[in-house]
Amino acid sequence: MVVWSAFFGLRQNVEDRLTPFIPNPVLSGGIASLSTSALAALLSNPFAKMNVLMQGDTTNAFPSTWQAGRAVFAKGIVKGFTEGAHVRSAYLIQYLAVLRVLEKVLPDYMPSLCFEEE
């Protein structure tokens, strides 16, 4: 949810605010995508870590989300919150960059699959 909110909501807002300073739409869109995907990675990282802990749990050490969350934050709020966020950020930057390119290119090549703007 955080990733989609960053891509569809926050990214466009950042891009609109950058346009007066950076008139090149590719550059302003790229900077907006990079910054919002890094923010989305940072915000969604603890939940992704809890998900990985619960999925890889073969000893039933994390039977609930609450126990997985306690394990993530046992290292400290800052470390538990940000540990591994750089890897997730690199993944999300690539993911949102592909979405951004498809958003611009797909309507030209496959107009029957895309909604027309009103």
N, C-alpha and C positions, 0 to 999 in steps of 0.2 A: 504494500500500500504506500509506503514512504517513497519507494522508487518511482511508482507511477505518478504520485503527487509531485515529485520533483521534476519529472520529465514534462508532464502536461501542464502544470500550474506554475511552479516557481521558475522553471527554465525560461518560459516565454516572458515572464515579468522581468527577469534579469536581462534578457536579450533586448527587450524594449527600452530598458533604462541605459543599456550600453550603446544603443544605436546613435544617439547624438554625439557621442565621443568617438565611436568606432563605426564609421559609415559602411564599411565592408560587411555585408550580411553573413558571409561565410566565417569571417573572423569573429564577429560579435556572437554569432550562434555557437561557434566552437568554444569560445571562452565561457559562455553561459552554460553550455552542456558540461564542460569540465568542472566548473565550480559547483553546479547543482548536483552532479553525480557524486562528487567528493563529499558533499554535505549529506546526501542520502545514504552513502556508505557509512559515514560516521554515526548517523542516527539509527540505522537499521542493524548495525554490527552486533550489539548485544543479543538481539533476538535471533540473528543467524547463528551465533555461537551456541545459544541454548538449543536451537534446532539440531545442530550438529552433535552436541553432547547427547541429546535424547535419541537420535537416530543411530549413533554408534555405540550405544550403551548395551553391552552384552551381559553385564553383571547385574543389571537392574539397580544400579547406583542412583539413577535419575529417573524414577518412575513418574515424576510430575514436573510440570513447568516450573513450579515454585522451587523445587530442589535444584533444578538445572540453573535457574536464575541465581540462587544463592551461591552455587559453585562459580558462576561467572563473576559475581561481585565479591567473592571471598578474597580475591587478589587486591582489592581496593577499587573504589569507584572509578577513578581515572584509568588505571591500568585495565581493569575488567571491561570498561566501556570502550577503550580504544585499541586494545591488543588485537592485532590482525586486521584492523581497519584499512591499512594501506593496501593489503592484498585485495580486500573487497572493493576498495576504491578503484584499483586498476581494472578489476573485472567490470564494475558498473560503468566506468568511463567508456570502455569499449562497447558495452551493451547499449548505452544511451547514444553513443556516436552512430552506431548502426541504425538505431531507431530514427535518429535525426536525418540521416541520409535517406532512409526509406520514406520518411515523411515528405521529403522534397522530390524524390525521384519517382516513386511509385505512381503518383497520379498521371505523370507524363507517359509512362510505359504501359500501365494497366488501368486505364480510366474506368473500366467497368467494375473494378474491384473497390474503387474509392468513392467516397461521397463527394458530391460537388458542393463547392462553397456557394452560399446564397448571397 
